[in-house]
Amino acid sequence: MPDIDPWGDVEVGDYSEKMEKFGIEPIEEIADRLPDHRFIRRGIVFGHRGLDDFLDARDEGNEFAMMTGIMPSGVFHFGHKCVVDQIKLYQEMGAQVTIAAADIEAYNTREMSLEESRKLVVEQYLKNYAALGIDLEEVDFYFQSQAGNNHLARSKMFGRYLTQNEVEATYGNADPGKISSALTQYADILRPQFKENGGPKPTVVPVGVDQDPHIRLTREVARKYREQDFVKPASTYNKFMRGLQGGKMSSSDPKSYIALTDSVEDAKDKIDQAKTGGQDSLEEHREKGADVEEDMVFELLAFHLIEDDGELQRIREEYASGEMLSGELKQIAKEKIEEFLVEHQRKREEVAPQVEQYIEENFEFDI
């Protein structure tokens, strides 16, 4: 069995162990070449593979690209927002941005109809992407099912450059639907380098470590493919934001996440019920302080709700010392989440007609 199943329910465990096993380099080694971003500063983006060539292209004024995908898995929550924040990071660096909606993969691996997944992509993802500042007119956005004949033909040609041993060692005994989805993903990752998109260029794909199997095999395909030169894609790796109850955040468990369409009241209720690192009694908490690393409310603040490192550090120190109580930490989070959701949902309502018009003008199906 593979060490990580990119289609499974993944509990990563020790990130440093995965880095060593798969040859992922620490992001700290090149952090000074990256923009000043909280994900970099706080170790949320913790590793990379091959990012030096990508940064060299930027520094030398050459073309470079960033690619990511949307897997329609349910409502759009703060775990998904991590991807959008990184899209904006690379777009601000000057990267050409490609976004694939994985409706074929959802059909093959999640038993969703194409119609169902497309509707979910538009309603839950694209409208939130636009509200968060992604201009769809400025990116190459497409659905896998409508990527074009050249795209889908190449994905099948890529199969020639992998061996049975490589596939089994990477994915285990993957069924035909998963292998078909994987080949389509290789075409997605390499799409920015297709001749019709300007040809070879350094391309980065920000992922969780669970998606590293796809990255490794795409790099093999890029190295071996003879019909066109490709630059082996680079990748960055971000930590998973954990669920509000601890453990994995899952779209199938509404208590584990705050959706960007949740009401303020529901979001506050979820924060109240979240797992904290506080001690059982007031006296014990004052004496021992909180276990900040196991506090899911603090993690929400660190990932998304507090930009200023000084403010976050002050909260960390007061909470860890016992000076700040769990209830006080939750109150900070509830105030921050209300401010964010009110503004975001206003923007979402504002951009919704534009997203619907974009789909109508660019795709031949109804939502």
Secondary structure, 3 states (H helix, E strand, C coil): CCCCCCCCCCCCCCHHHHHHHHCCEEHHHHHHHCCCCHHHHCCCEEEEECHHHHHHHHHCCCCCEEEEEECCCCCCEHHHHHHHHHHHHHHHHCCEEEEEECHHHHHHHHCCCHHHHHHHHHHHHHHHHHHCCCCHHHCEEEEHHHCCHHHHHHHHHHHHHCCHHHHHHHHCCCCHHHHHHHHHHHHHHHHHHCHHHCCCCCEEEEECHHHHHHHHHHHHHHHHCCCCCCCCCEEEEECCCCCCCCCCCCCCCHHHCCECCCCHHHHHHHHHCCCCCCCCCHHHHHHHCCCHHHCHHHHHHHHHHCCCHHHHHHHHHHHHHCCCCHHHHHHHHHHHHHHHHHHHHHHHHHHHHHHHHHHHHHCCCCC
